Amino acid sequence: MAVDVDDLGNQAFDAGDYDAAIKHFSHALAKQPNSALLYRQRGFAFLEQREFDSAITDFEQALRLEPSVIDAYYGLAEARYGGSGDVEATIAAYNQIIMLRPDETLAFTFRGYCHLELRDADSALADFDQALRLKPDDVDALNQRGLVLRALAEWDAALACYQQAIRLAPESAILYVNRGLLYRDVGRIDQALADFNHALALDSEDYNALVGRGTVYMAMGKPKEALADIDQAITLNPEYSQAYSSRGDLQRALNKLDEALVDYQQALALDPDDADGYLRLANIYSDLKRPNDALDALNQALEIQPENAEAYLMRGTTCVTLTEVEAALADFDQAIMLVPEYADAYRARGNLFKALGKRAQARLDLERADALAAE
């Protein structure tokens, strides 16, 4: 009987034998080709096998048969994200869940993650806020909201999120890591160190905490301790791109430029869409007197983030080195257009005007830079 095969599929799935589960569900579907449940069950088995295209096909067929089943949309979202990494299509699946069930906290939280990946901080914040309106003690939403606010440099609001999350989940190492990163960013080094130590007391193999503590040791002028922590993080997770970036920062600070270059290149090999990674790479190429390579890295950064004012400033500075004056001016102009109060961009453009003998324009830019820096 098809029902018996379905049961065998569920038993195999629960036992972690996903190949057998897929075979049982496929056999059942041959007898019940209009069973949305069987398509969903096989879709989740395909997900476990990381056969994302097959999972997408099954979830889409399940939804054609039963368009209002929430679980199928969650499976579809996971398969879309895990397969092609199509974040927009993943958001579309969460949109359907929210349309069907407007009080579905998890969908708002997951959609918020997707908006974060697209660097849409406003939409991410709106989703996490809505998740918290629906469930004020949602630790995950509090943590993610803190991440967004930290990225926006809204330090007090971000700290409030982490404090509340830690009160609700005092044994969660990642919360101490994220609060430690915030303390580090605002220069509260002792508190940052205490948080990373606490996270490692909870989980001695937390590589995020090790890298975080390593960056604090760097700030404290303890390179030996910093390198030990970051090396350990890489041993624990050799594919953790941030660890290589942080070790590269340390090597650069120690003037070990060739070692830094290798680490930055490895970080980008692991995460080729990291615009900040290309900025690091450009800096090290500039240190090594390789301006053409720096220019290539900055072009890559701007391809990923075409509104990154820092990248335009850096590329403009590199163009000055290459005596590409018009290109440099265009980049400085673009940086100022994107961030009208960017003191460093005014200063760079003012210095270029000065070198070109354009004294009036140079004076205006340099005075503007000084005024912004004094604010």
C-alpha positions in Angstrom: 0.0 0.0 0.0 1.2 3.6 -0.7 0.5 4.5 2.8 2.9 1.9 4.0 5.6 3.1 1.7 5.0 6.6 3.0 5.5 5.4 6.5 8.7 3.6 5.4 9.9 6.9 3.9 9.3 8.7 7.2 11.1 6.1 9.2 14.1 6.3 6.8 14.1 10.1 7.0 14.0 10.0 10.8 16.9 7.5 10.8 18.9 9.9 8.6 18.8 7.5 5.6 17.7 10.1 3.1 18.5 8.0 0.0 16.1 5.4 1.2 13.6 8.0 2.1 13.7 9.5 -1.4 13.2 6.0 -2.9 10.2 5.3 -0.6 8.5 8.7 -1.3 9.1 8.3 -5.0 7.5 4.9 -5.0 4.6 6.3 -3.1 4.2 9.2 -5.5 4.0 6.7 -8.4 0.8 5.5 -6.9 -0.4 8.9 -5.5 0.9 11.5 -8.0 -1.4 14.2 -6.6 -0.2 14.0 -3.0 1.2 17.4 -1.9 2.3 15.8 1.3 4.5 13.2 -0.5 6.1 16.0 -2.6 6.8 18.0 0.6 8.3 15.0 2.3 10.5 14.1 -0.6 11.5 17.8 -1.0 12.8 17.8 2.6 14.7 14.6 2.0 16.3 16.2 -1.1 17.2 19.2 1.1 19.0 17.0 3.5 21.0 15.6 0.6 21.7 19.1 -0.7 20.0 18.2 -3.9 18.6 21.7 -4.1 17.2 21.7 -7.6 15.2 18.5 -7.0 14.0 20.0 -3.7 12.8 23.1 -5.4 10.9 21.1 -8.0 9.2 19.1 -5.3 8.2 22.0 -3.1 6.9 23.9 -6.1 4.8 20.9 -7.2 3.5 20.6 -3.6 2.5 24.2 -3.6 0.7 23.8 -6.9 -1.4 21.1 -5.3 -1.8 22.8 -2.0 -0.9 26.5 -2.2 -1.4 27.4 1.4 0.9 25.0 3.2 3.5 27.1 5.2 6.1 24.3 5.5 6.4 24.0 1.8 7.3 27.7 1.5 9.9 27.3 4.2 11.4 24.4 2.4 11.3 26.3 -0.9 13.1 29.3 0.6 15.8 27.1 2.1 16.3 25.2 -1.2 16.5 28.5 -3.2 19.0 30.0 -0.9 21.1 26.8 -0.6 21.1 26.1 -4.3 21.6 29.2 -6.5 21.9 31.6 -3.5 19.1 33.6 -5.1 18.3 35.9 -2.2 15.5 37.7 -4.0 13.7 34.5 -4.8 14.2 33.4 -1.2 12.6 36.6 0.0 9.6 35.9 -2.4 9.0 32.6 -0.5 9.0 34.4 2.8 6.7 37.0 1.4 4.2 34.2 0.6 4.4 32.9 4.2 3.8 36.4 5.6 0.9 37.0 3.3 -0.7 33.7 4.4 0.2 34.1 8.1 0.9 37.7 9.0 1.8 36.8 12.6 4.5 34.3 11.6 7.5 35.6 13.6 10.1 33.2 12.1 9.3 34.4 8.5 10.0 38.0 9.5 13.3 37.0 11.1 14.4 34.9 8.2 13.4 37.6 5.7 15.3 40.0 7.8 18.5 37.8 7.3 17.9 38.0 3.6 17.6 41.8 3.6 20.8 41.9 5.6 22.6 39.9 3.0 21.4 42.3 0.3 22.7 45.1 2.6 19.3 46.6 2.9 19.6 47.7 6.5 16.2 49.5 6.6 14.2 46.5 5.4 16.1 44.2 7.7 15.5 46.4 10.7 11.8 46.7 9.8 11.5 42.9 9.7 13.3 42.3 13.0 11.2 45.1 14.6 8.0 43.3 13.4 9.3 40.0 14.7 9.8 41.6 18.1 6.4 43.2 18.1 5.0 39.7 17.6 7.3 38.0 20.0 9.2 40.5 22.3 11.4 37.7 23.8 12.7 36.4 20.4 16.4 36.2 21.2 17.4 35.6 17.6 15.5 38.7 16.4 17.1 40.7 19.2 20.5 39.5 18.2 20.0 40.3 14.5 18.5 43.7 15.3 21.6 44.4 17.3 23.8 43.5 14.3 21.9 45.9 12.1 22.1 48.7 14.6 25.8 48.1 15.2 26.4 48.4 11.4 24.5 51.7 11.4 26.7 52.9 14.4 23.6 53.2 16.6 25.7 51.9 19.5 23.3 52.5 22.4 20.3 50.9 20.7 22.5 47.9 19.6 23.8 47.5 23.1 20.3 47.5 24.5 19.4 44.6 22.1 22.3 42.5 23.3 21.7 43.3 26.9 18.1 42.1 26.6 19.0 39.0 24.6 21.7 38.0 27.2 19.2 38.4 30.0 16.9 36.0 28.1 19.6 33.6 27.0 22.6 33.9 29.4 24.3 30.7 28.1 24.4 31.8 24.5 28.0 32.3 23.5 27.2 34.2 20.2 25.4 36.9 22.2 28.6 37.6 24.2 30.6 37.5 21.0 28.4 40.1 19.3 28.3 42.4 22.4 32.1 42.0 22.6 32.4 43.2 19.0 30.3 46.2 19.8 32.4 47.0 22.9 35.5 46.7 20.7 34.1 49.0 18.1 33.4 51.8 20.6 36.8 51.4 22.3 35.6 49.6 25.5 38.4 47.1 25.2 38.3 45.7 28.7 34.6 44.9 28.4 35.1 43.4 25.0 37.8 41.1 26.3 35.6 40.1 29.2 32.8 39.2 26.8 35.0 37.1 24.5 36.5 35.3 27.5 32.9 34.6 28.7 31.9 33.3 25.3 35.0 31.0 25.3 34.2 29.8 28.8 30.8 28.7 27.4 32.3 27.2 24.3 36.1 26.8 24.1 35.9 26.1 20.3 33.9 29.1 19.4 36.1 30.4 16.5 34.1 33.7 16.3 35.1 34.4 19.9 38.7 33.5 19.2 38.9 35.9 16.2 37.1 38.6 18.2 39.5 38.2 21.1 42.4 38.1 18.7 41.4 41.6 17.4 41.1 42.9 20.9 44.6 41.6 21.7 45.8 43.4 18.5 44.2 46.6 19.9 46.0 46.0 23.2 49.4 45.7 21.5 49.6 41.9 22.2 50.4 40.5 18.7 51.6 37.1 20.0 48.3 36.4 21.8 46.4 37.8 18.9 48.1 35.4 16.4 47.6 32.4 18.7 43.9 33.0 18.9 43.4 33.6 15.2 45.5 30.6 14.3 43.4 28.5 16.6 40.3 29.8 14.9 41.6 28.8 11.5 42.5 25.3 12.8 38.9 24.9 14.1 37.4 26.3 10.9 39.8 26.5 7.9 37.1 28.0 5.7 36.3 30.9 8.0 37.2 33.9 5.8 37.0 36.5 8.5 39.8 34.7 10.4 42.2 35.1 7.4 41.2 38.8 7.0 41.9 39.4 10.7 45.2 37.6 10.5 46.1 39.6 7.5 45.3 42.8 9.4 47.7 41.6 12.1 50.4 40.7 9.6 50.1 44.1 8.0 50.3 45.9 11.3 53.5 44.0 11.9 54.8 45.0 8.5 54.7 41.4 7.3 53.3 42.4 4.0 53.8 39.2 2.0 52.1 37.2 4.7 49.3 39.7 4.9 48.8 39.4 1.1 48.5 35.6 1.3 45.9 35.9 4.0 43.8 38.5 2.2 43.9 36.4 -1.0 42.8 33.3 1.0 39.9 35.3 2.6 38.7 36.3 -0.8 39.0 32.8 -2.2 36.6 31.7 0.5 34.3 34.7 0.2 34.7 36.3 -3.3 31.8 38.7 -2.7 33.3 40.5 0.2 33.8 44.1 -0.9 35.7 45.0 2.3 38.1 42.1 1.5 39.0 43.8 -1.8 39.6 47.1 0.0 42.0 45.2 2.3 43.7 43.7 -0.7 44.0 47.2 -2.3 45.6 48.5 0.8 48.2 45.8 0.9 49.0 46.2 -2.9 49.5 50.0 -2.2 51.8 49.1 0.7 53.7 46.8 -1.8 53.9 49.6 -4.4 51.7 47.8 -6.8 49.1 50.5 -7.8 47.8 48.7 -10.8 46.9 45.6 -8.7 45.4 48.0 -6.1 43.3 49.5 -8.9 42.1 46.1 -10.0 41.1 45.2 -6.4 39.2 48.5 -6.0 37.3 47.9 -9.3 36.3 44.5 -7.9 35.0 46.1 -4.7 33.0 48.7 -6.6 31.5 46.0 -8.9 30.2 44.4 -5.7 29.2 47.6 -3.9 28.8 50.4 -6.5 27.8 52.9 -3.8 30.8 52.4 -1.5 32.2 55.9 -0.9 35.4 54.6 0.7 36.2 52.5 -2.4 35.8 55.6 -4.6 38.1 57.6 -2.3 40.7 54.8 -2.3 40.5 54.4 -6.1 40.8 58.1 -6.6 44.0 58.1 -4.4 45.3 55.2 -6.5 44.6 57.1 -9.7 46.6 60.0 -8.3 49.5 57.7 -7.9 49.1 56.5 -11.5 48.8 60.2 -12.6 45.3 59.6 -13.9 44.1 63.0 -12.8 40.6 63.1 -14.4 39.7 59.7 -13.1 40.9 60.6 -9.7 38.8 63.8 -9.6 35.8 61.8 -10.8 36.2 59.3 -8.0 36.6 62.0 -5.4 33.5 63.7 -6.7 31.6 60.4 -6.5 32.7 59.8 -2.9 31.5 63.2 -1.9 28.2 62.8 -3.8 27.6 59.5 -1.9 28.7 61.0 1.5 28.4 64.8 1.4 30.2 65.1 4.8 33.1 62.9 3.9 36.1 65.0 5.2 38.8 62.7 3.8 37.3 62.9 0.3 37.3 66.7 0.5 40.9 66.7 1.7 42.0 64.3 -1.0 40.3 66.4 -3.7 41.7 69.6 -2.2 45.2 68.3 -2.2 44.8 67.3 -5.8 43.5 70.7 -6.8 46.5 72.2 -4.9 48.9 70.0 -6.9 47.2 71.1 -10.1 47.6 74.8 -9.1 43.9 75.4 -8.7 44.3 77.3 -5.5 40.7 78.6 -5.0 39.2 75.2 -5.4 41.9 73.7 -3.2 41.2 76.2 -0.4 37.5 75.6 -0.5 37.9 71.8 -0.2 40.6 71.9 2.4 38.6 74.4 4.6 35.5 72.1 4.2 37.6 69.1 5.2 38.9 70.9 8.3 35.4 72.1 9.3 34.0 68.5 9.0 36.9 67.0 10.9 36.3 69.5 13.7 32.6 68.6 14.1 
